[in-house]
Amino acid sequence: MRHVFIIGSRGLPAKYGGFETFVEELVKNRQSQDLTYHVACLSETDHHKHFTYLNVDCFTIKAPKLGPARVIAYDMMAISYALKLIKAQNIAAPIFYVLGNTIGAFMAPFAKKIKKAGGRFYINPDGLEWRRSKWSRPVQSYLKYAEKCMTKTADLVISDNIGIEDYIKQTYPWSKTAFIAYGTDLTPSGLDEKATKVQDFYEQWTLKSKGYYLIVGRFVPENNYETAIREFMASASKRDLVIICNHEGNAYFEELQQKTGFNKDARVKFVGTVYDRALLTYIREHAFAYIHGHEVGGTNPGLLEALAHTDLNLVLGVDFNRSVARDAACYWTKDTGSLAHLIEQVDGQTDFSAYGQKAKDIICSHYTWEKIVGEYEDLFLHES
């Protein structure tokens, strides 16, 4: 039996973003009975409490609220507790899979303890976190340093995008690396236009099928909301721009409004968040096109979901995105007029089924959870 300790996500059940969804899908789609998973779960109330979810040993860590440093404390406390469990339960050859680089500068002594316990330490760098504009320059400098430290202590650096793996290889040539993609689900929404939740949503925002462009993602500057909104507003499209994100109470929303004046364009509709999975999938299925502006990170889950469910995808042409969408998308740059011109090129067309089929073929061949989980299990059971 191989024991795998997963550190760095907020835990199970998944309620948040990419890492949490990854962990849930990894354990939900388990294929081998020779693996036991232990997952650290960030808690506001409980400390060192165990519970079982999807046959996984979940343990809570109540980390102190230290601002951005809280995630470092959380990881350190989770690893320390996991090492105690390993000793108490006499677990042989454990694997520690740490999601994210943040603990990097403090990882060396923990890596030594893991190796002393006969274990191995794997890291997923989560894209280029240090490039995110939400961080101040000192924090960006720390994250870059943490990234370097992690590569020096890890037995293996696992990237979910080939572009990230290439970056790690080139920047830190001493690293041993592996590429295992992120996954997604091709299951249709199962809804039709008569479903109450569909009717309510479309009536609330005065929308119609194929009558809107769609953006879904974290509401942060590096996802290029400003460029996408400005370019859409510059186009002559009669369709709407539906933006699904956590904009409420976010200072960036006011900043964007000042910079773009989107509040004066009735086509631009911030609709908040949509947590109903089936409804969100239906909204994707019936969008005229999806606009993807992410430029920092690896394989973005939102792009995979768009390829799985939306025929026409207008994608920022950075290496990370091109390596995923390939020839199943239309690409734009951040140059003024690029996206607006692309919107006007496609806006009068009606049939993008060829793009949609290419996109679904890419997902089926490379990004199903069955394939991704199989690759992880093979690594956990056989990598040495």
C-alpha positions as CSV (number, residue, x, y, z in Angstrom):
1,M,0.0,0.0,0.0
2,R,1.4,3.4,-1.0
3,H,0.4,6.4,1.1
4,V,0.1,9.8,-0.6
5,F,-0.2,13.0,1.5
6,I,-1.6,15.9,-0.4
7,I,-0.7,19.3,1.0
8,G,-1.5,22.8,-0.3
9,S,-5.1,22.7,-1.4
10,R,-7.8,24.0,0.8
11,G,-9.0,20.4,1.1
12,L,-12.1,18.3,0.5
13,P,-14.9,18.5,-0.4
14,A,-13.9,20.9,-3.2
15,K,-15.5,24.3,-2.9
16,Y,-13.0,26.5,-4.6
17,G,-10.6,26.5,-7.5
18,G,-8.3,24.4,-9.6
19,F,-6.2,22.6,-6.9
20,E,-9.3,21.6,-4.9
21,T,-11.1,20.3,-8.0
22,F,-8.0,18.4,-9.0
23,V,-7.8,16.7,-5.6
24,E,-11.5,15.7,-5.6
25,E,-11.2,14.3,-9.1
26,L,-8.0,12.4,-8.3
27,V,-9.6,10.6,-5.4
28,K,-13.1,10.3,-7.0
29,N,-11.7,8.6,-10.1
30,R,-9.3,6.3,-8.2
31,Q,-8.4,3.2,-10.3
32,S,-5.9,1.4,-8.0
33,Q,-6.7,-0.1,-4.6
34,D,-3.0,0.1,-3.7
35,L,-3.2,3.8,-2.9
36,T,-4.3,5.5,0.3
37,Y,-4.7,9.2,0.2
38,H,-4.4,11.7,3.1
39,V,-5.5,15.2,2.4
40,A,-4.8,18.3,4.5
41,C,-7.9,20.6,4.8
42,L,-7.7,24.2,5.9
43,S,-10.2,24.9,8.7
44,E,-11.4,27.9,10.6
45,T,-12.5,25.9,13.6
46,D,-11.0,22.4,13.9
47,H,-7.4,21.3,14.3
48,H,-6.1,17.8,13.8
49,K,-9.6,16.5,13.3
50,H,-10.0,13.5,11.0
51,F,-12.9,12.7,8.7
52,T,-13.5,10.4,5.8
53,Y,-14.6,11.7,2.4
54,L,-14.6,9.6,-0.8
55,N,-12.6,7.0,1.2
56,V,-9.9,9.5,1.9
57,D,-8.4,10.3,5.2
58,C,-8.9,14.1,5.6
59,F,-7.3,16.0,8.4
60,T,-7.9,19.6,9.4
61,I,-5.3,22.3,10.0
62,K,-6.4,25.5,11.7
63,A,-3.7,27.9,10.5
64,P,-3.2,31.3,12.0
65,K,-4.5,34.3,10.0
66,L,-1.3,35.9,8.9
67,G,-2.4,37.5,5.6
68,P,-0.5,36.1,2.6
69,A,1.8,34.2,4.9
70,R,-1.1,32.1,6.2
71,V,-0.6,29.6,3.3
72,I,3.0,29.1,4.3
73,A,2.0,28.4,7.9
74,Y,-0.7,26.1,6.7
75,D,1.7,24.0,4.6
76,M,4.3,23.8,7.3
77,M,1.7,22.7,10.0
78,A,0.2,20.2,7.6
79,I,3.6,18.6,6.7
80,S,4.6,18.5,10.4
81,Y,1.4,16.8,11.4
82,A,1.6,14.3,8.5
83,L,5.1,13.4,9.6
84,K,3.8,12.6,13.0
85,L,1.1,10.4,11.5
86,I,3.7,8.5,9.5
87,K,5.7,7.8,12.6
88,A,2.7,6.9,14.7
89,Q,1.3,4.6,12.1
90,N,4.6,3.2,10.9
91,I,3.9,4.2,7.3
92,A,6.7,3.1,4.9
93,A,7.8,5.1,1.8
94,P,5.1,7.9,1.9
95,I,4.8,10.4,-0.9
96,F,4.3,14.1,-0.1
97,Y,2.6,15.9,-3.0
98,V,2.7,19.7,-2.3
99,L,0.5,21.9,-4.5
100,G,2.0,25.3,-5.0
101,N,5.4,26.9,-4.4
102,T,4.6,29.2,-1.5
103,I,6.4,27.2,1.2
104,G,9.5,27.0,-0.9
105,A,12.0,29.0,1.1
106,F,11.1,27.0,4.2
107,M,10.9,23.6,2.7
108,A,14.5,22.3,3.0
109,P,14.3,21.0,6.6
110,F,10.9,19.4,5.9
111,A,12.3,17.7,2.8
112,K,15.1,16.2,4.9
113,K,12.6,14.8,7.4
114,I,10.5,13.3,4.6
115,K,13.6,11.6,3.1
116,K,14.7,10.5,6.6
117,A,11.2,8.8,6.9
118,G,11.9,7.0,3.6
119,G,9.5,9.2,1.7
120,R,9.6,11.2,-1.5
121,F,8.6,14.9,-2.0
122,Y,6.9,16.0,-5.2
123,I,5.8,19.5,-6.1
124,N,3.3,21.1,-8.5
125,P,4.5,24.7,-9.1
126,D,1.0,26.0,-10.2
127,G,2.1,28.1,-13.1
128,L,4.2,31.2,-12.6
129,E,2.7,32.5,-9.4
130,W,5.4,35.2,-9.0
131,R,4.1,36.9,-12.2
132,R,0.7,37.6,-10.8
133,S,0.0,41.3,-10.7
134,K,-2.0,41.1,-7.4
135,W,1.3,40.6,-5.5
136,S,3.5,43.5,-4.5
137,R,7.1,43.5,-5.8
138,P,8.6,42.1,-2.5
139,V,6.0,39.2,-2.6
140,Q,6.8,38.5,-6.2
141,S,10.5,38.4,-5.4
142,Y,9.8,36.0,-2.6
143,L,7.7,33.7,-4.8
144,K,10.4,33.6,-7.4
145,Y,12.9,32.7,-4.8
146,A,10.5,30.1,-3.3
147,E,10.1,28.5,-6.7
148,K,13.9,28.1,-7.0
149,C,14.1,26.6,-3.5
150,M,11.4,24.1,-4.3
151,T,13.1,22.8,-7.4
152,K,16.3,22.3,-5.3
153,T,14.5,20.2,-2.6
154,A,11.9,18.3,-4.6
155,D,12.4,14.8,-5.9
156,L,10.1,15.6,-8.8
157,V,8.5,18.8,-10.2
158,I,5.1,17.9,-11.8
159,S,3.7,20.5,-14.3
160,D,0.2,20.5,-15.7
161,N,1.2,22.3,-18.8
162,I,4.1,21.5,-21.2
163,G,5.0,25.1,-21.3
164,I,5.5,25.2,-17.5
165,E,7.6,22.1,-17.7
166,D,9.8,23.6,-20.4
167,Y,10.2,26.8,-18.3
168,I,11.2,24.7,-15.2
169,K,13.7,22.7,-17.3
170,Q,15.3,25.8,-18.8
171,T,15.3,27.9,-15.6
172,Y,16.3,25.2,-13.2
173,P,18.3,22.6,-15.2
174,W,19.0,20.5,-12.1
175,S,15.3,19.6,-11.7
176,K,13.8,16.3,-12.5
177,T,10.4,17.0,-14.1
178,A,7.3,15.3,-15.3
179,F,4.2,16.6,-17.3
180,I,0.8,15.4,-16.2
181,A,-2.1,17.6,-17.5
182,Y,-5.2,18.9,-15.7
183,G,-8.5,17.2,-16.6
184,T,-12.0,18.2,-17.3
185,D,-15.5,16.6,-17.8
186,L,-17.2,16.3,-21.2
187,T,-20.6,15.5,-19.7
188,P,-23.3,17.7,-21.2
189,S,-25.4,19.9,-19.0
190,G,-28.5,17.8,-19.4
191,L,-30.7,20.9,-19.4
192,D,-32.8,22.4,-22.1
193,E,-34.3,25.9,-22.7
194,K,-37.4,24.9,-20.7
195,A,-35.6,24.2,-17.5
196,T,-36.7,26.6,-14.8
197,K,-33.1,27.6,-13.8
198,V,-32.2,28.3,-17.4
199,Q,-35.3,30.4,-18.0
200,D,-34.8,32.3,-14.8
201,F,-31.1,33.1,-15.6
202,Y,-31.8,34.1,-19.2
203,E,-34.8,36.3,-18.3
204,Q,-32.9,38.0,-15.4
205,W,-30.1,39.1,-17.8
206,T,-32.2,39.4,-21.0
207,L,-30.1,36.8,-22.8
208,K,-30.8,34.4,-25.6
209,S,-29.0,31.3,-26.9
210,K,-26.0,32.2,-29.1
211,G,-26.6,35.8,-28.4
212,Y,-23.6,36.4,-26.1
213,Y,-19.9,36.2,-25.7
214,L,-18.8,34.6,-22.4
215,I,-16.0,35.1,-19.9
216,V,-15.6,32.9,-16.9
217,G,-12.7,33.2,-14.5
218,R,-11.0,34.6,-11.4
219,F,-11.5,38.4,-11.3
220,V,-7.8,39.4,-11.4
221,P,-5.9,41.8,-13.8
222,E,-3.7,39.1,-15.3
223,N,-6.7,37.5,-16.8
224,N,-6.9,40.6,-19.0
225,Y,-10.5,41.6,-18.2
226,E,-9.6,45.2,-19.2
227,T,-8.4,44.3,-22.7
228,A,-11.3,41.9,-23.3
229,I,-13.9,44.5,-22.2
230,R,-12.3,47.4,-24.0
231,E,-11.9,45.4,-27.3
232,F,-15.5,44.0,-27.1
233,M,-16.8,47.5,-26.6
234,A,-14.8,48.7,-29.6
235,S,-16.5,46.0,-31.8
236,A,-19.8,46.5,-33.6
237,S,-21.3,43.3,-32.3
238,K,-25.0,43.4,-31.4
239,R,-24.4,40.5,-29.0
240,D,-23.9,40.8,-25.2
241,L,-20.7,40.1,-23.2
242,V,-21.6,38.0,-20.2
243,I,-18.9,38.0,-17.5
244,I,-19.2,35.3,-14.7
245,C,-16.8,36.1,-11.9
246,N,-16.6,37.1,-8.2
247,H,-16.7,40.9,-8.9
248,E,-18.9,41.9,-6.0
249,G,-17.1,44.0,-3.4
250,N,-13.9,43.8,-5.4
251,A,-12.0,47.1,-5.8
252,Y,-10.8,46.0,-9.2
253,F,-14.4,46.2,-10.4
254,E,-14.5,50.0,-9.7
255,E,-11.0,50.4,-11.3
256,L,-12.2,48.6,-14.4
257,Q,-15.3,50.7,-14.6
258,Q,-13.2,53.9,-14.4
259,K,-10.8,52.7,-17.1
260,T,-13.2,51.3,-19.6
261,G,-16.6,52.9,-18.9
262,F,-18.3,49.6,-19.4
263,N,-21.2,50.7,-17.3
264,K,-22.2,53.0,-20.3
265,D,-22.4,50.0,-22.6
266,A,-25.6,47.9,-22.1
267,R,-24.0,44.9,-23.8
268,V,-21.5,44.3,-21.0
269,K,-23.1,42.3,-18.2
270,F,-21.4,41.3,-15.0
271,V,-23.7,38.5,-13.7
272,G,-21.8,37.4,-10.6
273,T,-20.9,33.8,-9.8
274,V,-22.8,30.7,-11.0
275,Y,-22.2,27.8,-8.7
276,D,-24.8,25.4,-10.2
277,R,-22.6,23.1,-12.3
278,A,-25.3,22.1,-14.8
279,L,-26.4,25.7,-15.3
280,L,-22.9,26.9,-15.9
281,T,-22.3,24.1,-18.4
282,Y,-25.5,25.1,-20.2
283,I,-24.4,28.7,-20.3
284,R,-21.1,27.6,-21.9
285,E,-22.9,25.3,-24.4
286,H,-25.2,28.1,-25.6
287,A,-22.6,30.9,-25.7
288,F,-21.8,32.3,-29.2
289,A,-18.1,32.3,-28.2
290,Y,-15.9,32.1,-25.2
291,I,-13.2,34.7,-24.6
292,H,-10.1,33.5,-22.7
293,G,-7.6,36.0,-21.5
294,H,-5.6,34.1,-19.0
295,E,-1.8,34.6,-19.5
296,V,-0.2,33.5,-16.2
297,G,-0.2,29.8,-15.2
298,G,-0.4,26.4,-16.7
299,T,-3.4,24.5,-18.0
300,N,-6.3,26.6,-17.0
301,P,-9.4,24.7,-16.0
302,G,-11.7,27.3,-17.5
303,L,-10.0,26.8,-20.9
304,L,-10.5,23.1,-20.7
305,E,-14.2,23.5,-19.8
306,A,-14.6,25.9,-22.7
307,L,-13.1,23.5,-25.2
308,A,-15.3,20.7,-23.8
309,H,-18.5,22.7,-24.1
310,T,-18.2,25.8,-26.4
311,D,-17.7,25.5,-30.1
312,L,-16.0,28.8,-30.7
313,N,-13.1,29.9,-28.4
314,L,-11.3,33.2,-28.8
315,V,-8.1,32.7,-26.8
316,L,-5.2,34.9,-25.9
317,G,-2.3,33.5,-27.9
318,V,0.4,32.9,-25.2
319,D,2.3,29.6,-25.2
320,F,0.5,28.1,-22.3
321,N,-2.9,28.5,-24.0
322,R,-1.7,27.5,-27.5
323,S,-0.2,24.2,-26.1
324,V,-3.7,23.3,-24.9
325,A,-6.1,24.6,-27.5
326,R,-3.9,24.0,-30.5
327,D,-5.8,24.4,-33.8
328,A,-9.2,24.3,-32.1
329,A,-9.4,28.0,-31.2
330,C,-8.9,31.5,-32.7
331,Y,-6.2,33.6,-31.2
332,W,-5.7,37.2,-30.3
333,T,-3.0,39.4,-28.8
334,K,-3.1,42.2,-26.3
335,D,-2.4,44.7,-29.1
336,T,-5.1,47.3,-29.6
337,G,-7.6,46.2,-32.1
338,S,-6.6,42.5,-32.2
339,L,-9.6,41.0,-30.3
340,A,-12.0,43.6,-31.6
341,H,-11.0,42.7,-35.2
342,L,-11.4,39.0,-34.4
343,I,-14.9,39.5,-32.9
344,E,-16.0,41.3,-36.0
345,Q,-14.5,38.5,-38.2
346,V,-16.5,35.8,-36.5
347,D,-19.7,37.7,-35.4
348,G,-21.5,37.3,-38.7
349,Q,-20.8,33.6,-39.0
350,T,-23.1,30.8,-37.7
351,D,-21.4,27.4,-37.9
352,F,-18.4,26.7,-35.8
353,S,-19.0,23.0,-35.3
354,A,-15.7,22.1,-36.9
355,Y,-13.9,24.0,-34.2
356,G,-16.1,22.4,-31.6
357,Q,-15.3,18.9,-32.8
358,K,-11.6,19.6,-32.9
359,A,-11.8,20.9,-29.3
360,K,-13.7,17.9,-28.0
361,D,-11.2,15.6,-29.8
362,I,-8.4,17.3,-28.0
363,I,-10.2,16.9,-24.6
364,C,-11.0,13.2,-25.3
365,S,-7.4,12.5,-26.3
366,H,-5.5,14.4,-23.6
367,Y,-7.6,15.9,-20.8
368,T,-10.1,13.3,-19.5
369,W,-9.9,12.7,-15.7
370,E,-9.6,9.0,-16.4
371,K,-6.4,9.6,-18.3
372,I,-5.0,12.1,-15.9
373,V,-5.7,9.9,-12.8
374,G,-4.2,6.9,-14.5
375,E,-1.0,8.8,-15.1
376,Y,-0.8,10.0,-11.5
377,E,-1.5,6.6,-10.1
378,D,1.2,5.1,-12.3
379,L,3.6,7.8,-11.0
380,F,2.7,7.3,-7.4
381,L,3.0,3.5,-7.5
382,H,6.1,3.1,-9.8
383,E,8.2,6.3,-9.7
384,S,11.4,5.8,-7.7
